């Protein structure tokens, strides 16, 4: 350890030696720096003195400067190093040096410092470990023993100072040697700074100009001319008029050695002379004089900036304070100038940068100057010019002496360009498919800084199975009211006018042009969007795929529901085994899982309902289903949504609460109720699947009729086009043959759809419809013959024999029309048969209900007459049980009817359920010999049955009225324009959205005609005026027709789909239409009238877009489609053997308390008899 301590001391000494060496280096560096400054200052003042030959005072000042700068340098460079060397200030500790060494050597880091701090603690550890300290020192000692610590000393400054000192000293000594006469004498004079050395004056001074006259604000130069040896300083002494003393200004020689004083703008007359100092004497020149006279001045500028007429912007006025101009190209500037005195010439000078040439040294700008002469009237001058580029302008004037205004103010001119118009197609934003009406609502936002002149729609056929695509776009004008700078333009594009066919794709965009008449209209356009007309087969196929997807998922939901039911029963059995125990963690987890699974099923059911809604909406848009079928789809959607019942959610919440409270009794009740609601969920799914099948049959029938009508219409159109076409035209042959080939392929798809309907009717058990109506429809279609005729037509068209193709085309169209008519009749028969079956089943249930009500009254009367010990009570209980079974059979029949029709309302189901519940209560009370309770329950059951019977009777009458066509049901017969009886959606069988679009198209036609008439202005003669009045009357009639169509649509919606919000908006639009019509009739048509028309069109399109959102509203209030018999008491389900055994068990349990043996045997015999009858 002693050796280590010696080595440690050597190590510390080594660190301290580094500190001493560094202090020495710093001290030497400071000394050299001080000497550098001293030699440099001495050399400088020697040179200055050799040039100046100064006086005693001057040399004294130089010496003072030398001493002061040398002392300052010593204080700045040397003094801190001395203080450090003496250890007074800024002296680093050994630890600081050790840390710096560690920073320099990465392997050392702070280990050296740590060792130096730890080793001294060995003698007095104070909690530190001596072994640890020695280990630290030993470790670092091995590392640093061969390291050079002096590397941390910065010696560069010393080297630089030494080099610089040697250089300055060498230069100083060499200069003294070389210039010994000049510098040596100068150094001698400095050393004898208190001694005077005055030489003779070696120069003469003169002044120019001595007398001159210039314009006020003109530039002038005053020269002091020196001959001989140049003095140290030259001064100009200057005094303005009214000034008492001269101002003394030191002059500096310019690049050619002249002493010149320049005045850029001389405002008043001046007197001046030059002077210099020769040691203590002043040498002066003669006195000079410059007189100042005035020049013309622009006192004020007034002007007017007139914008181009198309901007409709008021003129802007300006003056000399705000003469900078910023205006559109083509704007006119009118200027009036007032001068300070009469002038003989004036100009507005416009300067603009034409081009620039960039070089390595600078940028050369070429300026174009244009002068506009000012007309002169005394001191007032006028002119004008147009702004056609940016730049600046100023005003120049000349008096009779040729003097001009000096430094005129430059005013900037910024020539603004008319911005490009902006356009955005809001609807549609992306590629879109249109419905069968081939109307495309377009909403566009356009704006410009000064106004819009035109809006055009460009289109071309991009793809078609019948014709070659167009290479170029074709355009037409879209009318709009030009009343604002930003507009929302609504337009209904009727693609029927282009002859669009299924699978045709058109590309289009809109282009807007502004009203710039100066540089020409600028144009902007929207994105290009594709619009496609899908075939009815494609729409039908998509709908069927979507429905198949829904069916498969419903089956999955049903399977999952059955699994939940089994798991629920297992959980109930587990809880029943542990009646006195709280639910364990596993049971709690199972309950939570059941609730989560049920919740997922509920969400999936809602999703399927939304999917069905979208599919139905697509079919409605393309007019593939009648209004009756559409309403059934909506009822089915509502049924699917009501699976997510509030009761089910409440039961789930009760289970969660019971789990939290670990309440076994509450949990058991919640599970029982959850089991009941889960059963409702399952039955709703089953009912949904069955009803969906039946609605699909109706939908397929509607679609087949519609597709057949469409094919027949297109076949007839093909026949008409064939008759008009030139057989020798190869392009016509190709196009017509392709259209025929397309019709034939769609006929194949029609036949497949027909076979699909055949299979569906077989699945539904509708053999009568299948054997009669469907078979007759197939015969009318005669698919083989129709395809053969189409094939003949196609071959004839390809060969150019157009006449030969026409009989085949007409025959095919005739078969298709027969088939469509038969499918229409089949749909009507399907509706009638369904109605008849529903009436028949409802009538039967009604009769049974009335009979049961009478029997219930009889049993009630007998029961009320009996007492507690009556021997007739068992017989009466048996009668009550028989009534219960009979009512359960009625409920079962009504439940079966509810799977085929929506005629069974929730109220009926609720009343029947209440009656069953009261009957069960009556049986239980009679088993307990509670005569009063039994009688009350019998009264309640009879009341519920009477209510149900009353509702059933009303429903029977309603269905009969619908069957006879006396009900305002939208699914009944209408007076549409289509063939047959126009079933479905009133006029034409169109959907609500399509009708709104067609009314919007009518309104658009009125708007366009009105705008054209307003733009034409009033006539010049009587004949023209009469034509305008006649046109006004026609427009009023068209506006009235659009109003009538809207009112009829509102009335139709009021009858079968009341929606206060929608009806209110339709009525408000109709009222606005009436106001427009009154304005047209009265001749009071103003721009405000056009604005009203545009607002009406916009609202119609908005209603068209939102109509489906309203029809398929998420928060519907309708009650149809509920599981109306979900409340049937499962414990008394007499339709199954288990149910009958359960009822007998309950009655026998009660009989053990109060029934006699005979009565018990009677009950057992009754149920045994029931079992035999059911077997």
KENU-6332 format. One record per residue (C-alpha): residue in one letter; z negated, x negated, y negated. Coordinates in steps of 0.1 Angstrom, whole numbers, plus 5000, padded with zeros to 4 digits. Each point is the difference from the previous one (the first is absolute). Example, Ala and Ser with C-alpha at 12.3 -4.5 7.8 and 13.67 -1.06 7.14 Angstrom:
BEGIN
A492248775045 S500749864966 
***
This chain:
BEGIN
X500050005000 X499349714977 X503549875005 X501450344992 X497950014968 X501549664990 X503550125007 X499350314981 X498949804969 X503249805003 X502050325001 X498250134969 X500649674982 X503750035009 X500250344985 X498149884969 X502449714996 X502850244999 X498250184971 X499549674982 X503649895005 X501250344987 X497849974969 X501549654994 X503550135004 X499450284975 X498349764975 X503049765002 X502450294997 X498250134969 X500049664984 X503749955006 X500850354987 X498049924968 X501949674995 X503350185006 X499250254972 X498849724978 X503149785005 X502350314996 X498450114968 X500049644987 X503749965008 X500850344984 X498249944967 X501549654999 X503550155003 X499150274974 X498749744976 X503149785005 X502150304990 X497850144973 X498749694983 X497150224989 X497449964974 X496549905005 X498950365005 X502850055026 X499049695020 X496450104998 X500950335014 X501949835028 X497149795009 X497750304999 X502450185024 X500049705023 X496349975001 X499550385004 X502650045028 X498749695018 X496450144998 X501250345012 X501849845029 X496949805009 X497950324999 X502550195020 X500949745027 X497349745001 X496850174991 X499950245031 X500649715023 X497249804984 X497650295004 X500950045036 X499649625007 X496650024984 X499250305022 X499450234970 X502650265005 X502650125025 X498849755026 X500750155035 X497449985027 X500449825033 X500550355016 X502850084977 X501849685009 X499350075037 X501550354997 X503149854983 X500449755028 X499750295025 X502750204981 X502349695002 X499549955037 X500350325020 X498149865030 X497049944977 X499850324980 X496450064988 X498549825030 X499349684979 X498250204974 X498050195026 X498949675017 X499049854966 X497850304993 X498550035035 X499149645008 X497449964972 X498250305015 X499249815032 X496849854984 X499050344986 X501850265021 X498450324985 X501450215028 X503249805006 X500849835032 X500049614998 X502149995032 X502550234984 X500249794968 X500549685020 X502650175022 X501950114968 X499849654985 X501149845033 X503050235002 X501149944964 X499349635002 X502449955028 X502750194980 X499649824966 X499149655010 X503649874997 X501150244971 X500749874965 X497950214976 X501749874969 X503150215007 X498250294981 X500249804967 X502950104978 X501449664989 X503350134987 X498650074965 X498849644998 X503449875012 X501850224975 X497749904972 X500449635008 X503850035001 X500150194967 X497649764984 X502149705011 X503250184988 X498650094965 X498449664996 X503249835010 X502150224976 X497549944972 X499949625005 X503849985005 X500650214968 X497749774980 X501949705014 X503450144994 X499350174966 X497549764988 X501350024964 X499850384998 X497350105024 X498049684996 X499850054963 X499250375005 X497249915023 X498849744975 X500050264972 X498150245022 X497449735007 X499849964962 X500050374993 X498049974968 X502549764984 X503050144980 X503749895008 X502450204975 X503949925003 X502650104972 X501650355002 X503149975022 X501850344994 X501250264974 X499850395001 X502450274987 X500250395003 X502950245006 X500950264987 X498949944965 X501250354987 X501550295021 X500350385002 X500050205033 X499650365012 X496750145008 X499049965036 X502749735004 X499249685018 X499749684981 X499449635008 X498249744978 X500649635007 X497849704991 X502349705001 X498449665009 X501749674993 X498649685014 X497249975025 X498750335011 X496550094988 X497450135023 X500050364987 X502350204977 X498650314983 X501850304983 X498050154972 X501150374995 X499050274976 X501450364997 X500350194967 X496750144988 X498249745021 X497849744981 X499649725026 X502449825022 X499750035038 X500349665016 X502150005032 X500449705023 X503649945011 X501149865033 X503449825004 X502650195020 X502149865028 X502249804975 X497049874980 X500250244970 X497050174985 X501150374997 X497950314992 X501750335010 X499050344986 X501650275022 X499550284975 X499349914964 X498550304982 X499349854965 X501049714978 X498349675007 X499349654983 X499549705022 X499949615002 X499649745027 X497149745003 X498649745023 X497049765000 X500249624998 X496649895010 X497950164973 X502950084976 X502250325000 X503849974996 X501850324987 X503650124994 X501550214972 X499250374999 X502650245015 X500650384994 X501550285021 X500550344984 X500150325023 X502250314994 X500250345019 X502650125026 X500850355013 X497450165022 X500250305024 X497150214988 X500250295025 X501950135030 X500250365011 X501950135029 X500650275026 X500649955037 X502350285015 X499950025038 X503050125021 X500550374999 X499550055038 X496449874997 X499050304978 X497649764982 X499150044964 X500949714976 X497549734993 X499349864965 X499049644993 X499449764970 X499649634995 X496550015015 X501250135034 X503749915000 X500049895037 X502150245019 X500050115036 X502650265009 X502650115025 X503449845000 X502350194977 X497250094975 X501149994964 X497949814973 X500350104964 X498449764974 X499350014963 X499049674982 X498549954966 X500349654983 X497949844973 X503049974977 X503750114999 X502149825027 X503749975005 X500049985039 X497850115029 X500350005038 X498050115030 X500349715023 X499550085038 X499449705022 X500050005038 X499849745027 X503350015018 X499549735027 X498049685007 X500849665015 X497249845018 X499949625001 X497449755011 X498849944965 X500250354984 X501550345000 X502950074976 X500350364990 X503250144985 X499450264973 X502350284991 X499850114964 X501350334986 X499950104963 X499950354988 X500850024962 X497650194978 X501450234974 X498549924966 X498850234973 X497949814975 X497049865018 X500550255030 X502149905030 X501050225030 X501649945034 X499850105037 X500849865034 X499750105037 X497749835025 X502149875029 X498049705010 X496649844994 X499449744973 X498649994965 X501250084965 X499349904964 X501250094965 X501749754978 X500950054962 X501749784974 X499750014963 X502749904975 X499049645001 X500549995037 X496349995007 X498950185031 X496650135013 X498349735018 X498650025035 X500750375006 X497750185025 X501450035035 X499550345016 X500450025038 X502450255016 X499450105036 X502950195015 X498650225027 X502150115029 X499950365013 X498049985033 X501550115032 X499150365010 X497450045027 X500550235030 X497850075031 X500850245028 X496750155009 X501350245026 X501349905024 X498849644999 X501349915035 X502750115024 X499750375007 X501150275023 X501050344986 X499750355015 X502850235011 X500450144965 X501249654990 X498150014967 X498349684988 X497550034971 X500149684979 X497449914974 X500849714977 X498149844971 X502249864973 X499249844966 X501449794973 X498949854967 X502450224980 X501650265022 X502050085031 X503750094999 X500950075037 X498550035034 X502449975030 X499550035037 X502149775021 X500650075037 X502149915029 X500350095037 X498449705017 X500250115036 X501550295019 X501150085036 X502950194986 X501549804972 X500449644987 X497349904975 X500949994963 X500449654985 X499250104964 X497550224984 X500950324983 X498050144971 X499250314981 X497950074969 X496550145004 X499150214970 X496649974982 X498550104967 X500349704975 X496950084980 X497749715008 X500249625006 X498350045034 X501050285023 X499350145034 X503350135014 X500050245029 X503250075019 X500850185032 X503049835016 X502050245021 X501749795027 X501850315013 X502549944973 X500849665017 X500550175033 X497149815016 X500050025038 X497249935025 X499449635005 X501849924967 X498249744978 X500649984963 X498849724978 X499350084963 X498349864969 X499650124965 X501249804969 X498850064964 X501849884969 X498449974965 X501550114967 X500749664985 X503250044979 X499849654985 X500249775030 X501050265025 X497950225024 X497849805024 X499450135035 X497349995026 X499950155035 X497650095027 X499749875035 X502650135025 X498650275023 X501650145031 X500050385007 X500750125035 X500650355015 X498650005035 X501550235026 X498050305012 X500049855035 X498349694987 X497450204981 X499450225031 X499749695022 X497549844977 X497950324999 X500150035038 X498949645004 X497150064975 X499050315019 X500149825033 X497849734986 X497650274988 X500050175034 X499249675018 X497249934977 X498650355004 X500049945037 X498149674995 X497550184977 X499550275027 X499449745027 X497549814977 X498350334992 X499450075037 X498649655004 X497650064971 X499050335017 X499149825033 X498149734981 X498250274981 X499050185031 X498749675015 X497949934969 X498550355001 X499049955037 X498349674991 X498150164972 X499050295023 X498549755025 X497849854972 X498850314982 X496749854988 X501449664991 X501749904968 X503749905003 X500449635009 X502449764983 X502850065025 X499850374996 X500049964963 X503049775002 X501950255022 X499350274975 X501349794972 X503149915020 X500750365008 X499850094963 X502349714990 X502550095027 X500050364989 X500549894964 X502949785010 X501650305017 X499550214969 X501749744979 X502949965024 X500450385000 X500350004962 X502649725002 X502150205025 X499750304977 X501449794971 X502849875023 X500950365009 X499950094963 X502549724991 X502350115029 X499950364989 X500749914964 X503149805011 X501350295020 X499350244971 X501849774976 X503150005022 X499850385006 X499649955038 X497350275004 X499550354988 X497250104977 X498350185029 X500049695021 X499049794970 X496950234995 X499149965036 X500249624997 X497750024970 X497550225019 X500149755029 X499349714975 X497050204987 X498850055036 X500249635006 X498149934968 X497350245008 X499149805031 X498249794975 X497550284994 X496949974977 X497950125029 X501049715022 X499249764972 X496650164995 X499349975037 X500849634999 X497749964970 X497250195019 X500449765029 X499749704977 X496950154984 X498450075034 X500849645011 X498349864969 X496950225004 X500049945038 X499550375004 X500950095036 X499950384995 X502249984968 X502349765018 X500350235030 X500950304977 X502549794981 X501649895032 X500250355012 X501650114968 X502349705000 X501150095035 X500950344987 X501949864971 X501749755022 X501250295022 X501450174969 X501849674992 X501649995035 X501050364999 X501649964966 X502149705013 X501150215030 X500950294978 X501849774976 X502149855028 X501050355013 X500950144966 X501949684992 X502250065030 X500850364989 X500749904965 X502349725012 X502050255019 X500550204968 X500749684980 X502649895025 X501750344998 X500149984962 X501449655002 X502750095025 X501150294978 X500049794969 X501949715017 X502550245015 X500650154965 X500449664985 X502449885027 X502050324996 X500249964962 X501049645003 X502650095027 X501550264976 X499949754971 X501849755023 X502650265008 X500550074963 X500249634991 X502549955029 X502250274986 X500049844965 X500649645013 X503249815005 X500749945037 X501849684992 X497149854982 X498349755024 X496850004981 X499850385001 X500649995038 X497249755005 X497550184978 X500750345015 X499949885036 X496749824994 X498550324985 X501250195031 X498649735023 X496750024982 X499950385004 X500649975037 X497249755004 X497650234981 X501150285023 X498949795030 X496649964983 X499950384994 X500650065037 X497149765008 X497750184976 X501050335016 X499049875034 X496849884986 X499350354987 X500850135034 X497349775016 X497550094974 X500450385005 X499549945037 X496849814993 X498850294979 X500950265026 X502550184977 X502450075029 X501450324984 X501149824968 X501449725021 X502050225024 X501350244973 X500249864965 X500249635007 X502650055028 X502150224978 X499849734972 X501349745025 X502950225009 X500850064964 X499949634993 X502149925030 X499349634995 X502749885023 X502750204983 X498849924966 X499949625008 X503550035015 X501350164968 X498449744979 X501449725022 X503550164996 X499650024963 X498949634998 X503149895020 X502350204979 X498549874968 X500449645012 X503650065008 X500750164967 X500750355014 X497850194976 X501450345007 X499349975037 X496349914993 X499250314979 X499950265028 X497649785019 X497949954969 X499850374994 X499150085036 X497249745000 X498750144967 X500150365014 X497949905031 X497549834978 X499650304978 X499650235030 X497349775013 X498249984967 X500050384997 X498650035036 X497349754992 X499150204970 X499850315022 X497949805025 X497649904973 X499650364990 X499550115036 X497549725004 X498150124970 X500250375011 X498949925036 X497249794987 X499050284977 X500250265027 X497949795024 X497449944973 X500050374991 X499750105037 X497249765007 X498250084968 X500450375007 X498649965035 X497049794987 X499550274973 X499950285025 X497649805022 X497849934970 X499850364990 X499150105036 X497449735002 X498550124967 X499750355013 X498449875032 X497649784980 X499050314980 X499350195032 X497949715015 X498249974966 X499150375000 X498749985036 X498049694992 X498450154970 X498850295021 X498449785026 X496549864998 X498449685012 X499450115036 X503250215004 X501649965035 X503450044983 X499749684980 X501449785028 X503050225003 X500550004962 X499749625000 X502749995027 X502250224978 X499449774970 X501049695021 X503250185011 X500850074963 X499349634993 X502549905027 X502650244988 X499749884964 X500349645012 X503350105017 X501250154967 X499049684982 X501949805026 X503150214995 X499849964962 X499549635004 X503249985021 X501850204973 X498749754974 X501949735019 X503250184994 X499650164966 X498049984968 X499450375000 X496449955013 X498049924969 X496749814998 X498250314989 X501050185032 X498849705021 X496749994980 X499350375006 X500849985037 X497849695003 X497150184982 X500550305023 X499849775031 X496949834986 X498350334993 X500850135035 X498549705016 X496950054978 X499950365012 X500149905037 X497249754994 X497950254981 X500550265028 X499049745025 X496849954980 X499750394997 X500249964962 X501550344993 X500049964962 X501649655000 X502650125025 X500850304979 X500449804969 X502349755017 X502150285014 X500350154965 X501149664987 X502549955028 X501550354994 X500349934963 X501849665006 X502450175025 X500850274975 X500849744973 X502249815024 X501750325011 X500750094963 X501549664993 X502150025032 X501350344990 X501049874966 X501749705016 X501950225024 X501250214971 X501049694980 X502049865029 X501850345004 X500950004963 X501349655003 X502050105031 X501550294981 X500849784970 X497750184975 X497749704993 X500649744973 X499649725025 X502249704993 X500649975036 X501650345001 X503550104992 X501549904967 X503150054981 X501249645000 X503649894995 X500249855035 X501350175030 X498050235021 X496950164985 X498949714979 X496849945017 X497849754984 X499749904965 X501550284981 X503249924981 X502249775020 X497249895023 X499249704978 X496649834997 X498050024968 X500949644990 X503750065004 X499850324979 X498249824973 X502749735000 X502850254998 X498350184971 X499749654983 X503749955006 X500750334983 X497849914970 X501749664998 X503450164998 X498850224971 X498549694983 X503249805002 X502150284987 X497750064971 X499949634991 X503849985000 X500350314978 X497449864976 X501849664998 X503350194993 X498550144968 X500950334983 X503650115000 X502449974970 X501750335005 X499350355011 X501649965034 X497949695008 X496950194989 X500850295023 X500549765029 X496649854992 X498350345000 X501650095034 X498849665014 X496550084986 X500050345019 X501149835032 X497249744996 X497550284994 X501150175032 X499749685020 X496549944985 X499150355010 X501249955035 X497949685004 X497050204986 X500650285025 X500349765029 X496749844990 X498350344996 X501250115035 X498749685015 X496650054983 X499950365013 X500949885035 X497349745000 X497650264987 X500650225030 X499549755028 X498649684986 X497850074970 X499049704981 X498650074965 X500849664986 X503649995012 X500750364991 X498549954965 X502349704994 X503150195013 X499250294977 X499549774970 X503449835007 X501650355003 X498550104967 X501449694983 X503450075015 X499850354984 X499349844966 X503049785004 X502250305009 X498750194969 X500849704978 X503549985014 X500650374996 X498849994964 X502049694992 X496949814991 X500849695020 X498449684985 X499349655013 X496650145009 X501750245024 X501749715018 X496649835003 X498550325015 X502950015025 X499449645010 X496350075005 X500850305022 X502349785022 X497349735003 X497350265010 X502450165026 X500549665016 X496349924999 X499350345017 X502749925026 X498449675008 X496450135002 X500750335019 X499449845033 X496749854989 X498950344990 X501350175031 X498349755022 X496849984980 X497249825017 X497350244989 X501550325013 X497850315002 X501850195028 X498050095030 X502850065025 X500249785030 X496349965007 X498650015035 X498950354997 X498350025033 X498249674999 X496650174997 X500250185034 X496649945017 X500949755027 X496850095019 X501350355006 X503749925008 X500650265027 X503549895005 X498749715022 X497850005030 X497749754983 X499650234971 X499150305022 X497449795019 X498549884967 X499650364988 X498450115032 X497749704999 X498850094965 X499550375009 X498149915032 X497849764981 X499050294977 X499750235030 X497349785014 X497950094970 X500550374996 X502650155024 X499050185032 X501349895033 X502550295002 X501349924966 X500549645009 X501850085032 X502350244980 X500949724975 X500749765029 X502250255018 X502050074967 X500949634996 X500849965036 X502450294996 X501549834970 X500649685019 X501750185028 X502350184976 X501049684982 X500749825032 
***
